[in-house]
Amino acid sequence: MYNIKLNSYIPEPQPAKSDRIVAAHYYAAWKKGAAGLHEGFNDLAEEYPDRTPLMGYYDEENPEVCDWEIKWAIEHGINCFIYCWYRKKDNEKKPVTVNDLRCGHGLHEALFRAKYKNLMKFAIMFEASPSWGGTDEVDMLENLMPFWMEQYFKKENYLVIDNKPVLFVYSQSILKRDCFPDAEVQRKTYDLCREYAKKCGFDGMIFAACNTSCEQEEYEDLKQRGYDFTFGYTGSFTSPYDFYEDEDDIIKQQCEGFQQRLALEKTDFVPTASCFWDPTPRRTQRWADIGYGFFRDMYIWYLTPERYRDLLKRLKEISDSLPENAWARKIIMIDNWNEWDEGHYVAPSHKFGFKYLQAIREALTECNNLPDYIAPHDQGFGGYNKSWKTPDFAEFCKKLYE
């Protein structure tokens, strides 16, 4: 029965029921030429074939690829993707169009054309970086907000809580340094964004900042700047440069990091469960030459899928003990869906199969469904790679099982 196409299209997803938003960060860099900083799957094909997605290398702009991702995600409890959102540097302080985006294909070519798009919530995370366009109070109101509102916030599957669209921000420290050195100006700008949203039929907006600090001063500054809650990106660690001796220590550090934030931020911190961190492909001289040499200083660590399940259960237990108004009672974040080269992903891969997704399903859902574990090519689907090199199969098997 394998490789026989019994269905005309991808079988309809059977969502797993969860009592909260389970949101996975999503890095849409897997369209040929889209990333700019790297060569996507071509950087992995020769030396890192173990990082091959289960569907093989794929052209991410293909809506059918997105439908597989939606199916796999929601059948295991992930019900929201948070897309990294970049504008190109030369678009700064100008009206925004789809052509002015870096990696905008993940939304505009893939998700928005996917058959099952309305089964998956999505949100955007505004990437403020020296490499990409920043903003200011005028630009945010006159250029960013109109684009975000029409292209994203008004869509029926955008993440809206209490009739307020949620905007994630990474990195606030860069926004503070380059765009909003004055806290009052930033807060005023966010409040004007909330008023803009009200004029469009919402009850305001929710702003969430990525924050790695446990300092009281930093937390108070974020509140003064108008943020509703904060979150970590790669887990709730205080630093990706810390060394973690074993899996028990990794789980302990992520849980204690969450509790330290709660002691400071009370109800305003959302945990991120990180599965592993291995940026080896980014430790090259080429990455150092473009200003990313810090990857060489970061430690590599892994949680097995079984221990990742333990971490998720523990984070949920802590969250469930919080007051009803705590943001962690509403949201838990997953790091990451598809950071194939930076080295943290839960999407199905040849190395791990569906194991990380199974851990999420077992820890965070009612397990009320029967996920489909047959790979696309075994069901007569596939052919999603028109752009990338492919790993040598013999070498792939050798590296995968050594």
Helices and strands as residue ranges (DSSP letters): E 21-26, G 40-43, G 49-51, H 63-74, E 80-87, G 89-91, G 98-100, E 101-102, H 105-105, I 106-110, G 111-113, G 117-119, E 121-127, H 137-139, I 140-144, H 145-148, I 149-153, E 160-161, E 164-170, H 172-178, H 183-199, E 206-210, H 216-224, E 229-231, H 247-265, E 269-270, E 272-274, E 276-277, G 280-282, H 285-289, G 293-297, E 301-302, H 305-320, G 327-329, E 331-335, H 355-364, G 376-379, H 393-401
